[in-house]
């Protein structure tokens, strides 16, 4: 399994793209602005999109993706997976004929370009050789993380979350956990803002990392632009014995 990081920033700016990961060549995990850097032929190969939640930095690339690969003679539609609340939000506020055309009805309701599939916490979706399991996390809106398992091991993504007690038992049950991508959006100096917004800061993240029984590669994501070095240094200072690195656009993780 090959995971290519298209975007991992908590905002935009020169060289910064928001959350999107391409798994092998056919699955997106989140669909932020990083999707726009893919070549058209790469976009055409995508047929599955797993969303962690409905915030704009995680879905901004989705409407343009569907529009770019739209065809009147749909062979295989794009299926978007997420919590019921996430899919409801996208239907109501995004693909609503006002913000963007409703591709669940184009070219026809019987043969649409876009389909939805509910994936609530605890559900597992199998696509080829990969099992995607949704995991409850705690954010300011209903959210999930994912574990993705194949024969090589498990890759996990927290999505956006603050301190929680739901993600860690699932990760500890994965004996072959190889890599964890986990958000930490604000430095410790903005801990109150992080808590209010439903995000980790280095102190709260490191307290939760102490609950992890395995020693996977840990990749930090979702940092606010301009705060990356400060956040990274604070995390490493607090958890010096963990295998921690900062995710960057273009990173490839192989499991």
N, C-alpha and C positions, 0 to 999 in steps of 0.2 A: 504494500500500500504506500502510495506516494502522496504526501500532503505538500502542496505548494502554497505559500503564503502570498496572497494578492494584496492584502491590506491588514494592518494590525494597530493602527493609530486611534487614539481617542478623539481625533479631530482632523481637519484638513489644513493644508498649507503646502508649500513647495516640497514635493517628494513624499508627502504623507497621504495615505489612503486608509479608509476605515474598513472595518472587519469583513474579510472574505477569505475563504480557504478553498482551494480546488483539490478534491480528493480523487486521485487517479485522473481520469479525463472527463468524467461524466457527472460528478457530484459536487455541488457547492455547499459549504457549511457557512451560513450567513452570506449576505449579498450586499455588502456595503460598497463604497466607491471604488474599491480595488478591482471590482469586476470589469470596470471600463478599460483596464490595461490589457485585457486578453485580446488576442487576435480573433478576427471574425470566425475563422475555422474552429478555434477553440470554443467559442460561444456556442456554435452549432452542435457541439458534442455534449453539452450539458443538458441533462434530462431530469435531474433531481436537485432540489434545493431544500436543505434543512435550516430552519430559522430558530435562533435561540429566543428571540422576542421581537416586538414590533417597533422598537425605537429606530429612528431614521438612519443612524449610522450603521445599522445592521441590515437595512432593506433598501437603501437608496438606489442601488444598482439593479434591483429586481425589475422594475417596470421597463427600464431601457434594455435590459437583457431580453425580456420577452418580445419587446417591439423589434429588436434587431434581428431575431431569428424567426419572426413570424412568417408563416407560410399558409397560403390558401388551401393547400393539400396537406394537412397535418398528418404525419405518419405516426410519430410518438410524441405526445404532449409533454410539457414540462410539469412535473408534479412538485408542489410546494408542501413541505411537512412542517408542522409546528403545533403548539398548544392550540386548543380551541379558541382561546381568547386572542391569540396572535393572528390566527386566520380570520377571525371575525373582524379584527381591527383593519387588516389589509383589505378585505372585501368592502368594508364600510368607508374607509378613509383614503384608499389609494386607487384601487381598480374600481372606480365608481362612476365612470363617464364624465367626471368633473376634473379631478386631478389627472386621471389617465383612463384610457379605454378599458373596458372590462373584457380581458382576454379569456375569461371563463365562458364568454359567449361568442367569441370570435375564433375562426370564421363562422362557427355556429355553436349553439348550446349543445348539440349532439356530438360535435367533433371539435372541441375547443383546443386552443393553444396552451391553456393553463388549467391545471386541475389542482384541487386541494385535498390533503390527506391529514387527518388529525393524528398527532403524535403527542400524547400527554405523558406526564411523568410515569415511568415504569414501563412504557410501551417500547417494543423493539421492532424495528423495520429492517428486513434483510434485502439487500441489493447485491446481487451477484455473490461474491465471497465475503461481503462485509456486513456486520450486524451493527446497526445504529440504535443505541439505547438512550432514551430520554431520561434525564435525571433532574429532580427538583432542585432549584437554587432559590436564592432570596434577593430580589431586585425591587425597584420601585414600581414595576409592572410585572404581570405574570411571565415567568422566564424559565428556561430549562438549559442545562448543559447536556453534553452528549459523551458517551463512550462509543468508540468505533473499534470493533474487534475483527481481526482476520487471523489467518493461521500464523502470522508473524508476531502477534501480540495485540496490545490495546493502546490506542491513542485516545486521549480525553481532552475535552474542551469545557471550561467552566461556563462560558457565556458571561454575561454581566451579573455580578453577585456581590453581596457583602458577606460578612461572617455568617456561616450557616452550619447546620448539623446534618444536612441531608446528602451533600456531595461526598463527604469523606468516607462514610461506610461503604458506599458503592465503589469508590476507588480502592479501598482496602480489600474488597472482595475480588479485585482483578489481580491475580497473582502474576500476570504477565504484562503489567502496566509499563509501557516503554517511554511514553512522553505525555506530559500534561501541559496544555496551554491554559494559562490562568490570568485573569485580568487583575490589574492594580492601577487604578485611574489617577489617584491623587497622592501627593506626598504627605508625610505625617503632619506637617503644619496645617493641612486642610482636612484633618481627620473628621471634624464635625460635618463639613460639607460632603465628604465621602459617605458618611453614615446616612445623611439625609437623602442623598442621591442614590443610595443603594449600591455602593461600590466599596471595594477594598482600598485601604491605604497600607503601606508596608507593615505597620505594627499589627493590624488585624489579620492581614494575610499570613504573616509569619506565625501568629498564634494558631491559625488553622492548619498551616503546613506541619506543625508539630503533631497533628493528629494522623498524618499520613505514615503508614507503616512501610511503604516501599520507597525506592530511591530512583525514580525515573528522571529523565531530562525534564526540567521545569523551565518553561518559556513564558516570560512575562509579556502581556499584551494590553492594549487599551489605554496606554498612558497618554495623558494630555500633552499636546505638542509643547515643547519647550521644557517639560518637566522630566523627561526620560532619564537623564543622567542622575538627577537627584533621587528619583524614585528607585532606580536600580541600585544605587549605592546604599540607600537605606535598607532595602531588602537584603542585600548581601551582608551588610553589617549585622543584621539581626539574625539571619540564618546562614552563617558562614559555612556550614557543613553540608548544605544542600547544593545540588547540581543545577544552579540557576543561571539563566541567560536571558538577554532581552531579545524578543522576537523582532524581526525586521522584514520589510517587504522584499520578496525574492527568496527568503529562506525556504529550503526544502527539507522536510522531515520524512524519513523512511521507516516504516514499521513492517 
